[in-house]
Amino acid sequence: KTMATYVYETIPTKPDEQPRRFEVQQKMSDPALTTDPQTGEPVRRIITGGSGGWITHGTSIMSMKTRGGR
């Protein structure tokens, strides 16, 4: 079965802490993690703008050639 890769980051508990990001492979039907499996720290899933992944067929509006002014 195909697994998706999700990006999570820790939720800092102190103002001077920086979040730490990590990736986890999960099924799309799996619930989002609430804690880091390794440390137990609270985490949130991050939405990132990846490249690829979704493939569309047909002509893209960006690839259409138009005649200027006609």
CYANA upper distance limits for C-alpha pairs under 8 A (distance plus 0.5 A):
  2 THR  CA     27 LYS  CA      7.56
  3 MET  CA     25 GLN  CA      6.38
  3 MET  CA     26 GLN  CA      5.84
  3 MET  CA     27 LYS  CA      5.34
  3 MET  CA     28 MET  CA      7.52
  4 ALA  CA     25 GLN  CA      5.97
  4 ALA  CA     26 GLN  CA      5.97
  4 ALA  CA     27 LYS  CA      6.41
  4 ALA  CA     28 MET  CA      6.80
  5 THR  CA     23 GLU  CA      6.87
  5 THR  CA     24 VAL  CA      6.07
  5 THR  CA     25 GLN  CA      4.85
  5 THR  CA     26 GLN  CA      6.87
  6 TYR  CA     23 GLU  CA      6.00
  6 TYR  CA     24 VAL  CA      5.84
  6 TYR  CA     25 GLN  CA      6.70
  6 TYR  CA     26 GLN  CA      7.72
  6 TYR  CA     45 ARG  CA      7.57
  6 TYR  CA     46 ILE  CA      8.03
  7 VAL  CA     21 ARG  CA      7.28
  7 VAL  CA     22 PHE  CA      6.25
  7 VAL  CA     23 GLU  CA      5.01
  7 VAL  CA     24 VAL  CA      7.02
  7 VAL  CA     45 ARG  CA      6.41
  7 VAL  CA     46 ILE  CA      5.90
  7 VAL  CA     47 ILE  CA      7.75
  7 VAL  CA     48 THR  CA      8.12
  8 TYR  CA     21 ARG  CA      6.07
  8 TYR  CA     22 PHE  CA      6.00
  8 TYR  CA     23 GLU  CA      6.65
  8 TYR  CA     24 VAL  CA      8.09
  8 TYR  CA     43 VAL  CA      6.82
  8 TYR  CA     44 ARG  CA      6.01
  8 TYR  CA     45 ARG  CA      4.80
  8 TYR  CA     46 ILE  CA      5.83
  9 GLU  CA     19 PRO  CA      6.37
  9 GLU  CA     20 ARG  CA      5.75
  9 GLU  CA     21 ARG  CA      4.67
  9 GLU  CA     22 PHE  CA      6.82
  9 GLU  CA     43 VAL  CA      5.89
  9 GLU  CA     44 ARG  CA      6.14
  9 GLU  CA     45 ARG  CA      7.04
  9 GLU  CA     46 ILE  CA      7.31
 10 THR  CA     19 PRO  CA      5.50
 10 THR  CA     20 ARG  CA      5.83
 10 THR  CA     21 ARG  CA      7.11
 10 THR  CA     36 ASP  CA      7.96
 10 THR  CA     41 GLU  CA      6.96
 10 THR  CA     42 PRO  CA      6.31
 10 THR  CA     43 VAL  CA      4.74
 10 THR  CA     44 ARG  CA      7.03
 11 ILE  CA     19 PRO  CA      6.47
 11 ILE  CA     41 GLU  CA      7.98
 11 ILE  CA     42 PRO  CA      6.15
 11 ILE  CA     43 VAL  CA      5.80
 11 ILE  CA     44 ARG  CA      7.40
 12 PRO  CA     17 GLU  CA      6.05
 12 PRO  CA     18 GLN  CA      6.89
 12 PRO  CA     19 PRO  CA      6.25
 13 THR  CA     17 GLU  CA      7.68
 26 GLN  CA     30 ASP  CA      6.87
 32 ALA  CA     44 ARG  CA      8.48
 32 ALA  CA     45 ARG  CA      7.34
 33 LEU  CA     43 VAL  CA      7.46
 33 LEU  CA     44 ARG  CA      7.64
 33 LEU  CA     45 ARG  CA      7.86
 34 THR  CA     42 PRO  CA      6.23
 34 THR  CA     43 VAL  CA      5.73
 34 THR  CA     44 ARG  CA      6.81
 35 THR  CA     39 THR  CA      8.38
 35 THR  CA     40 GLY  CA      5.68
 35 THR  CA     41 GLU  CA      5.75
 35 THR  CA     42 PRO  CA      4.79
 35 THR  CA     43 VAL  CA      5.57
 36 ASP  CA     40 GLY  CA      5.33
 36 ASP  CA     41 GLU  CA      5.77
 36 ASP  CA     42 PRO  CA      6.85
 36 ASP  CA     43 VAL  CA      6.68
 59 THR  CA     63 SER  CA      7.29
 59 THR  CA     64 MET  CA      7.59
 60 SER  CA     64 MET  CA      7.14
